[in-house]
Amino acid sequence: MTETPFSQLMSFLDTLPEPRIVMNRDYTVVGANRAYLAHYHVGDLSVAGRKCHEISHQFSRPCDEEGESCPLKTSLQTGQPQRVLHIHHTPRGEEHVDVELTPIHNLEGEIKYFVEMIHTVRSASATAEGELVGRSPAFNRMLEQVMRVASSHADVLLLGESGTGKELVAHAVHSSSQRTSGAFVAVDCSSLPENLFESELFGYEKGAFSGAHQRKQGLVEAAKGGTLFLDEVGDIPLNLQVKLLRLLETGTYRRVGGIEPLRSDFRLVAATHRDLKKMVAEGRFRQDLYYRISTFPILLPSLRERMEDLPLLMEVLLKRVSTDHALSIHPATLLCLSQYDFPGNIRELRNLIERASLLADGDVLLPEHFPDPCEEKLESLHSIQGFSDIMTIDEMERSYLEWQMRYSGLSRKELAERLGVSERTLFRKLGKLAS
């Protein structure tokens, strides 16, 4: 019996190691390869015949009608492949997934099917597990950029305020790259003395200077086959920036006191909280070095731009507090902290929780245990009724939204902008409150 074009397509997809599904133009899944069934299929539920948004998001409507980006709809409009980062429901819970969708045309040039490849993002978590966690739109936009650049060889420049987690994001770039089996070498440029810059970065030969009793491997050599992370690259003195530029331009270096050029082999990820463009204009940072390291800039959102992640981040940080008993956050505390700007970002949140755990005698962290951000709000917070001491993240989110709508005085559009979500997403969440 001669195979149909569709059965030929499915036979081919079954040979591929990545999970893939096939959909038609109305979002209905018409097939899934073996890798998908092994990785995502649950029990005896049939995949074929169900809507893609029902399977992946548990939505009754397409993603774009629920505040998410829909690659199928965009591909229908443009005729081009699409790539997005989503949070999908899986047998292991909610996970970030990198979705690549490709349209399949018939002989007449019309789109007949869509093949969607789904890659689970292991370097970040949508739940309170792991190091790099988040699920807000601002976090997901940043993570999507990480996944786009990670598999390439391009240099990456991480920008953003201090305390936003640049080293964790640098680790995510490394662990999602082809160099994940190599070393991740972090260099704090702000703490590296100027007189030791060359010897620490490039190493030195025995007898190169007084006290050099044996050859020392430099950090560039230690990063061979892996990733070199230059944190606070904006703090490198101007006279030393030319040495870094030469390393990046030529791919070679010499140990201090050495003669033979050595070839470097690392992927560069640099980070800074400084405005490098302004520093270039002021002559404090080399323009040629700036263009060399900023092949793919990624802006990390501040905590106030991803307040939707606050309950999740607090749950993660609470697990890391060293106490002899489990701690929880009172809902009034969450409401108080959600009104704080966090100039120190996640680093400040971590320190506030650590201090609160020392101030608390019980198991629940109250607003009074956070005197700096909560002192002015204690009276209004104590007037809020109906909170239990322990709540799930979903319950805290519902309570928070109810409180915001009642007391913030913001319009729905203004509240959505402050929360870092689309107005449509906020509308959907508020609709759940009313249901």
Secondary structure, DSSP 8 states (H G I E B T S, - for coil): ----HHHHHHHHHTT-SS-EEEE-TTSBEEEE-HHHHHHH--TT---TTSBHHHHHH--SS-GGGGTS--HHHHHHHH-S-EEEEEEEEETTEEEEEEEEEEEEE-TTS-EEEEEEEEEE-TT-BSSS-SSSB--SHHHHHHHHHHHHHHTS---EEEE--TTS-HHHHHHHHHHTSTTTTS-EEEEEGGGS-GGGHHHHHHEE-TTSSTT--S-EE-HHHHTTTEEEEEETGGGS-HHHHHHHHHHHHHSEE--BT--S-EE--EEEEEEESS-HHHHHHTTSS-HHHHHHH-SEEEE---GGGGGGGHHHHHHHHHHHS--SS--EE-HHHHHHHTT---TTHHHHHHHHHHHHHHH-SSSEE-GGGSHHHHGGGHHHHHT-----S---HHHHHHHHHHHHHHHS---HHHHHHHHTS-HHHHHHHHHHHH-
